[in-house]
Each structure stands twice: as C-alpha cells, then as structure tokens.
Amino acid sequence: MDSLLNIVILNPHLDDSNAILFNSIYGFNGTCDSYNKVLSRNVLELSSIGITITGIVNDNLKPQIMATDPRELRSLQRCSEDTLLKTIIRVHCQCHVVSLSMKDLTITCFLENVEKTFV
C-alpha cells in the first residue's frame, strides 16, 4: 500500500520553532531502500542550500529503523559514501517512546495483579 512521506525540518534553537514542511513524497512504499533514497536525496538537497541535518526523528517501524540506525547494515549511514550522511543520528520519537512505555507499564501491572490473584 502506497502512502505519503513528509520531510519536515525543525530547529529547536530558533525562537519560532515551528516545523517547516520541506517535501511530501506521494506514493511512498515504505521500504528500507525507499527511505534510504528519499532521505539521502533530501538531506543532500538541504545541504546544498546551507541547511545541515544532524538527526532524523522516526518511530519504530522496522524499515525506518533499518534505514536510519547506524547499527543496521542497510542504514543510509553505512551504505552512503557521503560524509554528511554517515554522521546523521537516529532520534527516537518521544511520543512513541512514552506510548510504548505506558503500554508496557499497563501490561506489567496487569500481570502482577493476575499473579497476586492466582498464585
């Protein structure tokens, strides 16, 4: 299923730190290779106009992790010859981290209550 990928720029050091939509890719298929191509192209395009990207925020979709985590063999950092792309870090989306933490906490509390009730 094709979808939409938005490339958004955010600089938290600016007074007006609103996100800027840089690019929208329609018909994006969401594979690791697609992420690598789109991210590489957009990061290098931004670099050519004086904007240096140092980190990429994404959630925990496997293709996103594979494309942006430097520990992954297929990541853009490992597959690229470009020095800029090799230095980009992956930043976990804090909304997803909190959501997953709350889900884990809920499950843990539930299991502890089940254990207390039946053991």
MARMIPA-323733 format. One line per field, with one value per residue: residue in one letter; x, y, z of N, C-alpha, C, O, CB in turn. Coordinates in steps of 0.001 Angstrom, whole numbers, always signed. Atoms other than C-alpha are relative to their C-alpha. Glycine has a CB too. Example, Ala and Ser with C-alpha at 12.3 -4.5 7.8 and 13.67 -1.06 7.14 Angstrom:
residuo	A; S
n.X	+890; -820
n.Y	-1190; -1190
n.Z	+0; -60
ca.X	+12300; +13670
ca.Y	-4500; -1060
ca.Z	+7800; +7140
c.X	+900; -770
c.Y	+1200; +1090
c.Z	+0; +730
o.X	+1936; -261
o.Y	+1181; +2198
o.Z	+665; +899
cb.X	-992; +414
cb.Y	+27; +462
cb.Z	+1246; -1415
end
This chain:
residuo	M; D; S; L; L; N; I; V; I; L; N; P; H; L; D; D; S; N; A; I; L; F; N; S; I; Y; G; F; N; G; T; C; D; S; Y; N; K; V; L; S; R; N; V; L; E; L; S; S; I; G; I; T; I; T; G; I; V; N; D; N; L; K; P; Q; I; M; A; T; D; P; R; E; L; R; S; L; Q; R; C; S; E; D; T; L; L; K; T; I; I; R; V; H; C; Q; C; H; V; V; S; L; S; M; K; D; L; T; I; T; C; F; L; E; N; V; E; K; T; F; V
n.X	+829; -766; +434; -610; -1107; -304; -1308; +259; -1200; +261; -1188; +482; -754; +582; +1075; +1256; -428; +1013; -511; +125; +153; -956; +334; +983; -197; +1224; -254; -1164; +339; -379; -1062; -1289; -678; +706; -386; -1386; -61; +691; -717; -1286; +240; +475; -1059; -1015; +591; -16; -1400; -409; +501; -542; +664; -631; +826; -855; +744; +1278; +947; +1007; +574; -632; +248; -1233; -749; -591; -1159; -1028; -517; -587; -814; -1341; -377; +596; -856; +578; +305; -593; -1327; -966; +26; -364; -1393; -10; -374; +1144; +975; -580; -8; +1366; +438; +1433; +604; +1285; +1125; +313; +1419; +78; -678; +903; +1136; -429; -291; +1276; +563; -765; +351; +1350; -93; -740; +903; +1046; -561; -284; +1287; +434; -861; +421; +1344; +56; -1132
n.Y	-1177; -1236; -1010; -1322; -261; -1420; -384; -1206; -547; -652; -455; -426; -1147; -1228; -536; +490; +1347; +746; +921; -428; +1110; -170; +827; +1083; +1029; +779; +1316; +554; +1390; +305; +991; -522; -622; -1242; -981; -395; -861; -1272; -755; -430; -1071; -1209; -521; -621; -1206; -1014; -380; -862; -1365; -481; +569; +1259; +905; +780; +1121; +339; +541; +905; +898; +1317; +882; +731; -596; -1266; +339; +545; -1055; -1149; +371; +339; +1382; +876; +142; -656; -1394; -976; -339; +1026; +234; -1200; -435; -1410; -219; -557; +1065; +942; -569; -234; +898; +315; -446; +656; -891; +97; +362; +1455; +600; -114; +880; +1383; +149; +116; +1312; +987; -163; +537; +1466; +468; -111; +1001; +1322; +98; +207; +1372; +888; -102; +560; +1451; +742
n.Z	+0; +83; -946; +81; -917; -114; -514; -769; -628; -1267; -710; -1315; -491; +511; -842; +559; +368; +735; +1009; +1393; +938; +1094; +1153; -166; +1018; +183; +570; -692; -323; -1371; -187; -465; +1149; +323; -1016; +261; +1186; -245; -1023; +563; +984; -669; -866; +861; +576; -1048; -187; +1122; -223; -1264; -1176; -369; -795; -899; -547; +617; -974; +560; -995; -76; +1142; +332; +1114; -436; -828; +890; +869; -694; -1162; +508; -350; +1020; +1187; +1181; -318; +914; -507; +415; +1444; +739; +81; -371; -1397; -723; -263; -958; -1347; -477; -1068; -79; -1252; -216; -242; -1423; -149; +126; -1148; -1150; +258; -209; -1434; -705; +340; -763; -1398; -167; +95; -1176; -1161; +175; -269; -1428; -680; +314; -778; -1410; -138; +235; -555
ca.X	+0; +1493; +1367; +2663; +6030; +6549; +10018; +9747; +12515; +12586; +15214; +14501; +17082; +15073; +12695; +9856; +10418; +7527; +8108; +8641; +7302; +10172; +8880; +5978; +6516; +3289; +3141; +5876; +6085; +7831; +10697; +14158; +15603; +12910; +13648; +17372; +16868; +14393; +16284; +19648; +18286; +16518; +19381; +21844; +19439; +19074; +22847; +23256; +21223; +23097; +20903; +22749; +20665; +22204; +19412; +16330; +13327; +11191; +9071; +9715; +8682; +11225; +12053; +12645; +14955; +16827; +17235; +18332; +20007; +23776; +23976; +21898; +23814; +21390; +21254; +21948; +24915; +26582; +25540; +26476; +29841; +28848; +30433; +27351; +25045; +27450; +27194; +23385; +21930; +18577; +16383; +13508; +10162; +9472; +5697; +6151; +8572; +6128; +3244; +5183; +6330; +2763; +1664; +4485; +3635; -36; +788; +3295; +790; -1905; +370; +1439; -2217; -3015; -62; -1170; -4732; -3948; -704
ca.Y	+0; +3316; +6199; +9696; +10577; +14118; +15571; +18181; +20455; +21564; +23641; +23858; +26640; +29165; +31462; +30494; +26724; +25786; +22829; +23542; +21099; +20677; +17898; +15468; +12221; +10709; +7028; +6217; +2454; +2441; +25; +444; +1176; +3794; +5528; +5495; +7034; +9700; +10678; +10783; +12906; +15357; +15666; +16382; +18855; +20691; +20678; +22299; +25303; +25614; +23532; +20753; +17870; +16221; +13882; +12147; +11519; +8489; +5904; +2197; +894; -1752; -192; +3193; +1640; -288; +2876; +5280; +3346; +3282; -140; -1581; -2911; -1345; +2093; +5208; +5916; +2619; +2486; +6036; +7314; +10866; +12106; +14123; +11115; +8976; +11372; +11595; +10177; +8474; +10076; +8067; +9863; +10658; +10379; +6783; +6037; +7332; +5457; +2188; +2752; +3254; +124; -1885; -468; -1348; -4910; -5309; -4050; -6311; -9367; -8579; -8351; -11642; -13275; -11961; -13151; -16676; -17556
ca.Z	+0; -1075; +1328; +1963; +3494; +4764; +5238; +7981; +9291; +12908; +14696; +18433; +18865; +16877; +18745; +16426; +16376; +14116; +11848; +8160; +5597; +3131; +913; +535; -1301; -2607; -3488; -976; -497; +2896; +2283; +3790; +338; -324; +2981; +2177; -1264; -171; +2970; +1195; -1642; +698; +3205; +379; -1243; +2063; +2487; -946; +274; +3564; +5894; +7709; +9003; +12061; +13146; +11832; +14087; +13304; +15031; +15437; +12033; +11054; +7648; +9328; +11885; +9195; +7121; +9875; +12690; +12066; +13736; +10888; +7881; +5372; +7025; +4992; +7284; +6351; +2712; +1773; +632; +1645; +4893; +5886; +5585; +7617; +10598; +10912; +14102; +14570; +17225; +18650; +18560; +22211; +21711; +20569; +23414; +26053; +24430; +24375; +27971; +29139; +27281; +28894; +32322; +31896; +30850; +33696; +36304; +34868; +35004; +38566; +39617; +37864; +39610; +43032; +42424; +41244; +42973
c.X	+877; -560; +754; +1118; +263; +1391; -193; +1297; -418; +1329; -443; +728; -530; -1122; -1357; +267; -1112; +658; -265; -110; +911; -427; -1070; +179; -1255; +348; +1223; -328; +533; +1033; +1269; +722; -653; +343; +1419; +97; -593; +760; +1336; -184; -393; +1057; +1064; -532; -7; +1414; +461; -511; +374; -670; +603; -920; +933; -711; -1316; -866; -962; -523; +676; -394; +1321; +749; +643; +1239; +1145; +656; +769; +852; +1375; +480; -525; +861; -520; -305; +680; +1383; +1057; +95; +507; +1503; +141; +258; -1166; -998; +515; -99; -1392; -354; -1500; -490; -1364; -1067; -443; -1477; -170; +642; -905; -1190; +360; +295; -1280; -644; +716; -352; -1370; +16; +688; -888; -1100; +531; +323; -1290; -536; +797; -422; -1346; +12; +1149; -48
c.Y	+1246; +1031; +1304; +89; +1491; +189; +1364; +422; +707; +368; +541; +1218; +1330; +455; -516; -1402; -819; -890; +553; -1242; +260; -750; -1026; -970; -864; -1337; -656; -1407; -494; -1080; +680; +723; +1318; +1102; +495; +986; +1369; +838; +518; +1183; +1311; +609; +699; +1257; +1140; +503; +973; +1436; +502; -505; -1374; -794; -857; -1223; -180; -646; -916; -910; -1368; -948; -631; +612; +1343; -244; -482; +1101; +1076; -328; -447; -1400; -1001; -14; +760; +1480; +948; +406; -1000; -155; +1193; +233; +1438; +166; +532; -1084; -995; +503; +232; -1011; -237; +416; -670; +1053; -178; -323; -1513; -688; +36; -943; -1461; -270; -188; -1356; -1098; +53; -603; -1522; -569; +30; -1049; -1384; -177; -240; -1404; -974; +13; -700; -1526; -787; -2
c.Z	+0; +967; -237; +1023; -22; +574; +656; +691; +1280; +639; +1346; +559; -519; +927; -453; -545; -652; -1048; -1398; -870; -1194; -1254; +383; -1154; -40; -636; +614; +473; +1346; +213; +510; -1135; -395; +995; -262; -1166; +269; +1030; -519; -937; +690; +911; -841; -673; +1023; +256; -1092; +145; +1403; +1260; +271; +915; +854; +571; -719; +1076; -743; +1092; -100; -1127; -419; -1193; +368; +842; -883; -836; +756; +1217; -488; +375; -1011; -1263; -1208; +232; -978; +481; -468; -1515; -813; +4; +484; +1503; +819; +372; +1038; +1445; +586; +1079; -93; +1376; +113; +267; +1453; +250; -77; +1204; +1230; -171; +258; +1476; +792; -284; +791; +1482; +296; -16; +1235; +1241; -65; +367; +1477; +785; -242; +865; +1472; +224; -69; +610; +1506
o.X	+1686; -1757; +1382; +946; +507; +1759; -498; +2032; -1393; +2235; -982; +288; -116; -1805; -2177; +588; -1265; +1674; -1281; +771; +706; -279; -1101; +169; -1532; +1296; +1845; -1356; +184; +1133; +1411; +1230; +39; +594; +1677; +769; +20; +964; +1684; +515; +117; +1196; +1532; +215; +321; +1622; +1224; +6; -197; -409; +517; -1308; +1855; -60; -1872; -466; -1536; -25; +1808; -337; +2336; +1967; +1715; +2253; +2283; +1847; +1605; +1506; +1479; +1450; -76; +1330; +271; -972; +1697; +2230; +2183; +1149; +833; +2206; +1254; -400; -1366; -1462; -269; -28; -1500; -37; -2249; +116; -2192; -829; -838; -1808; -925; +135; -1026; -1592; -387; +16; -1357; -1229; +73; -490; -1556; -622; +244; -929; -1446; -127; +154; -1309; -1105; +237; -506; -1571; -720; +1138; +826
o.Y	+1434; +1049; +1491; -318; +2069; -454; +2351; -414; +1458; -460; +1645; +1783; +2386; -367; -939; -1562; -2005; -530; +1204; -2102; +1217; -249; -1505; -578; -1625; -1426; -1518; -1625; -1595; -1612; +1899; +1827; +2273; +2243; +1697; +2012; +2390; +2035; +1676; +2190; +2373; +1832; +1777; +2219; +2280; +1697; +1900; +2347; +1474; +21; -2277; -320; -1489; -2159; +764; -1627; -535; -913; -1466; -2165; +58; +767; +1671; +437; -40; +1025; +1755; +563; -1445; -1892; -2146; +1030; +1214; +2105; +613; +757; -613; -499; +1047; -132; +1913; -473; +98; -1133; -1569; -294; +640; -2195; +605; +73; -561; +1996; -1272; -942; -2099; -1705; -964; -1615; -2186; -1359; -1039; -1968; -1994; -989; -1284; -2161; -1577; -938; -1657; -2126; -1269; -1016; -2013; -1916; -1039; -1293; -2190; -2017; -580
o.Z	+909; +1253; -1279; +2172; -1081; +1558; -13; +1217; +1299; +733; +1413; +1560; -41; +1538; +362; -1723; -360; -1642; -1643; -852; -1940; -2369; +1516; -2320; +887; -1416; -7; +1114; +1772; +1318; +413; -944; -747; +607; -211; -1061; -44; +826; -288; -826; +334; +952; -475; -856; +694; +468; -821; -502; +1897; +2342; -561; +1982; +340; +1035; -1280; +1704; -1763; +2218; -574; -953; -529; -1110; -141; +687; -729; -1138; +160; +1760; -1201; -202; -1055; -1715; -2036; -592; -1585; -339; -780; -2050; -1991; +947; +714; +2324; +1953; +1511; +1794; +2381; +1742; +972; -588; +2391; -791; +1021; +1857; +1262; +699; +1678; +1938; +780; +916; +1978; +1677; +609; +1337; +2124; +1304; +821; +1786; +2000; +948; +1097; +2020; +1741; +665; +1426; +2107; +1279; +665; +555; +2152
cb.X	-945; -8; +204; -1051; +1287; -1041; +1109; -1145; +758; -837; +782; +126; +1444; -523; +12; -556; +507; -1005; -643; +1214; -1494; +1377; +1263; -1477; +1280; -1029; +171; +423; +518; -1168; +286; +884; -2; -1513; -105; +852; -726; -1447; +223; +677; -1106; -1245; +635; +477; -1433; -599; +893; -503; -1538; -55; -1553; +1356; -921; +490; -238; +188; -772; +584; -1537; -336; -651; -330; -922; -1019; -368; -607; -1133; -1073; -688; +991; -521; -1440; +142; -1271; +430; -900; -21; -369; -1403; -708; +524; -1333; +1171; -687; -340; +1458; +746; -1013; +365; -276; -123; +82; -1179; +367; -861; +680; +1328; -490; -487; +1240; +770; -954; +116; +1502; +22; -930; +766; +1258; -623; -525; +1253; +704; -1026; +192; +1484; -100; -915; -29; +1321
cb.Y	-5; +550; -486; +1120; -811; +713; +38; -229; +975; -908; +1081; -1131; -145; -196; +1534; +964; -724; +957; -1395; +888; -166; -469; -708; +551; -865; +770; +104; +899; -890; -367; -754; -1141; -953; -235; -609; -1236; -651; -255; -863; -1158; -423; -306; -1139; -991; -287; -557; -1250; -588; +46; +1439; -99; +250; -896; +874; +194; -956; +1144; -834; -130; -634; +781; -1458; +191; +826; -1080; -1065; +634; +901; -1131; +1000; -358; +459; -1456; -715; +327; +1239; +60; -1329; -340; +1204; -131; +665; +964; +1076; -736; -264; +1293; -81; +575; -1530; +1570; -1009; -288; +1299; +691; -462; +732; +1463; +173; -307; +1221; +1143; -269; +229; +1474; +530; -420; +861; +1407; +10; -223; +1279; +1036; -326; +419; +1487; +559; -260; +589
cb.Z	+1204; -1433; +1439; +230; -390; +873; -1147; +1040; -962; +936; -817; +967; -379; -1440; -24; -1125; +1219; -662; +160; -439; -453; +433; -546; +49; +293; -872; -1497; +1198; -1074; +719; -1322; +555; -1196; -19; +1418; -294; -1165; +484; +1232; -745; -994; +801; +839; -1061; -493; +1287; +6; -1315; -187; +8; -210; +682; -915; +1135; +1481; -1243; +754; -1167; -193; +1305; -1193; -302; -1194; +791; +1049; -922; -754; +417; +838; +508; +1388; -340; -358; -415; +1430; -134; +1522; +613; -432; +579; -1440; -391; +86; -837; -1297; -353; -15; -1164; +1380; -261; +60; +1175; -993; +698; -1087; -1297; +289; +170; -1439; -850; +530; -412; -1528; -189; +380; -1100; -1280; +226; +71; -1451; -836; +500; -471; -1528; -143; +428; -1084; -1461; -477
end
